[in-house]
Amino acid sequence: PIAGDTAELNNGTYSGSNVDFQPVLVGDVTVLNLTLKPSTSATETSLILDGHALTVTGTLSNEGDIFVKGAEAIDIDTLDIDSGTFTYTGDNSGATVTITSGARPGEFYNLVIQDANASDTFNLDEDLTVHGSLTLAATNAATADFSMNTVTLEGDFDLEAGTFTAPGSAETFTVGG
């Protein structure tokens, strides 16, 4: 797609095979609107940024899973917050990955940290609101250091693996699920 286009992604399989179709960006992308439709198979509809920038100048409607290494520039004018998942996988560099910063969303439905590299750290530059679940997945070995910002969680907190540092005394960590 090119700037001004509206793109829709549907999960399905390649013709004549049982291989799920999960698009991976091969360059920076700007679209007007982006929709990840509900899955029609056992695998969620997904989009893998793979280190490339994603700009949505209109609305991102996410009923699937967007995979982010962490250094990608993400600029979304309007993000639906009633469905969908952002999964941060890290880049195995040992660097700090900032989840909320500038034009990056600070509000999600589901947020998953799933990074097998113990040397990667995820943090926040801005407050974070998660309307669904915040999960540090079972395959995660990284650290989520959210000590410097307020975190509001309306759903569940699942610490399956890795290390989580909660907001410090000057911040709040609210869990509603």
HELIX and SHEET records of a PDB file:
SHEET    1   A 4 THR A   6  LEU A   9  0                                        
SHEET    2   A 4 ASN A  33  LEU A  36  1                                        
SHEET    3   A 4 LEU A  54  ASN A  62  1                                        
SHEET    4   A 4 VAL A  29  VAL A  31  1                                        
SHEET    1   B 4 THR A   6  LEU A   9  0                                        
SHEET    2   B 4 ASN A  33  LEU A  36  1                                        
SHEET    3   B 4 LEU A  54  ASN A  62  1                                        
SHEET    4   B 4 ILE A  74  LEU A  79  1                                        
SHEET    1   C 6 SER A  46  ILE A  48  0                                        
SHEET    2   C 6 ASP A  65  VAL A  68  1                                        
SHEET    3   C 6 THR A  85  TYR A  88  1                                        
SHEET    4   C 6 ASN A 110  ILE A 113  1                                        
SHEET    5   C 6 LEU A 134  LEU A 136  1                                        
SHEET    6   C 6 PHE A 157  LEU A 159  1                                        
SHEET    1   D 4 THR A  96  THR A  98  0                                        
SHEET    2   D 4 THR A 121  ASN A 123  1                                        
SHEET    3   D 4 THR A 143  ASP A 145  1                                        
SHEET    4   D 4 THR A 163  THR A 165  1                                        
SHEET    1   E 4 GLU A 107  PHE A 108  0                                        
SHEET    2   E 4 LEU A 128  VAL A 130  1                                        
SHEET    3   E 4 VAL A 151  LEU A 153  1                                        
SHEET    4   E 4 PHE A 173  VAL A 175  1                                        
END                                                                             
